[in-house]
Amino acid sequence: MINTENYLQVIIQDCLQELNLLPDKIQVYLDIPQDSRFGDFTTNVAMQLSRQLKKPPREIASSLIDSIKQHLPKSPLKDYIKEIKVEGAGFINFYFNDSFFYHELEEIISKGNNALKVDFGKGKKVLIEFVSANPTGPLSVAHARQAAVGDALAEIFNFLGYSAAREYYLNDEGNQINILGRSVQLRLKELKGERIEFPEDHYQGDYIYDIAREIIDKKIEVKDFSEYAANYILEIIRKELDDFGVKFDTWFSQKALGKSGEVERTLEELKKRGYIYEEDGAVWFKSTALGDDKDRVVIKSDKSYTYLTPDIAYHQEKYRRGFAWLINLWGPDHHGYINRLKASVAAFGKPAGSLSIIIVQLATIFREGKPVQMSTRRGQYITLREVLEEVGRDAARYFFIMRRTSSHLDFDLDVAKKQSSENPVYYIQYAYARISSILREAKENAVSGKPELSLLKEKEEIELIKKLCQFPDMLNICLNTQDPYMVTVYLQALAEDFHKFYDLHRVLGEDKKLTAARLALLSATQTVIATGLKLLGVSRPEKM
């Protein structure tokens, strides 16, 4: 398919350069208007330039359009753009002729999902680190949201030509692991009949009793309760993620990192680069020289490392493994940690854009219209396992992705279980199953023929074709934002356009040529829905 957005961006940027409108000072964005009456693509670049140039947006837009028209003959889009207009406050709207959409539809029909791929990545190695929950309890819905987002993001990156790997950073040492071990020891004593006072800051979920009972029932001699408990919980986490359809390429151990000597080597290198100094008995990282708001302690006065120290070494180790782009998905409690880690990357001379940190906001689970309260230490929270058992993998993955990662997510368990249009994942899967049924019926009745796509002229047909053509542009948005959320928005809109078409127009009719054209349209729609659902890790049922 033609990378429409990219070609338009290049043309506009070239025109800005020729007109000496300082394109380096602005970002050219192209959007797809919600209302097709305002074109197939639109840009507000003239409005962005208005204040800078002290000229009316419409005047700037008119000059740009004249220049764009001069560049079009050299573009692959030359035969497809019907009209370019200045509209509204100064938007530049591009109108494509129907032959463009028939061409794009033919590409999907003939090449399948390969037509939907745009090789943005060129094999660039990307490491996406996500979940990375301490093995101190089952995964919460906050971890589940990160798992769904991270896994879908990796799928999208690989689809777009990157070589993306998934990594879980295992925090298998430190104070929380020590508290876990003591929690199990205390519950073990309690089960053996001792009266104990269980500390408030220890882990109080039923799973702590389960670990203690296993030790008693199997008569296990435990040398290190923290290590035993962490391994026990890690197996639970692995199974939960496996059932959720999330598989990591690497499980990276913090304990192994510490034993490798990488932390000491990293600190020594920082010292050589002039970013380490000593003060008040502690060792400091001079992160203010690299954009942080204050310098950070890396070795405390008691000679122990801060949390930041192994993280600096860990990220340098990622680069040494050959990854050119690091993407971390973190919870909102880590927001203040971003600048100090980015400073550490800059200290080693790595490009600022080589580390992206995405904050995935929390999720609230609703049941019967009421939020379920959560508290990790007390074990009073809905786990990923409970969500999977209640709504299934498909709904769970879809619902965890269907809001921007930067927005809080309300997950309604009751809606996720509904088999109606209220449940978006059911609505999309039903569209896929309905198309599958029609195509099966056509095959059984030997309905065939070379499709003449120009016969597709009804408003609903054109709208559906246009929606199919937007798939690569939508993935480009996901790439630029590092957020798979737009896939859910797109699939819902595509399913809606399909249902509108199907409700108004008969597919298997007496007109054989029109039937062949509509079957081809449905086949392309099925391909795009299947591709989108696969990127989200959601199944494609052929019968419902």
PyMOL commands that set and color helices and strands:
alter all, ss='L'
color gray80, all
select helices_A, chain A and resi 4-18+23-25+36-38+45-53+57-74+98-116+141-159+175-191+206-217+225-243+254-260+262-272+287-290+308-320+332-347+352-354+384-401+413-416+424-444+453-455+459-469+471-481+485-504+512-536
alter helices_A, ss='H'
color red, helices_A
select strands_A, chain A and resi 41-43+81-87+91-96+125-129+163-170+250-253+276-279+282-285+296-299+325-330+355-359+363-367+370-371+409-412
alter strands_A, ss='S'
color yellow, strands_A
deselect
rebuild
show_as cartoon
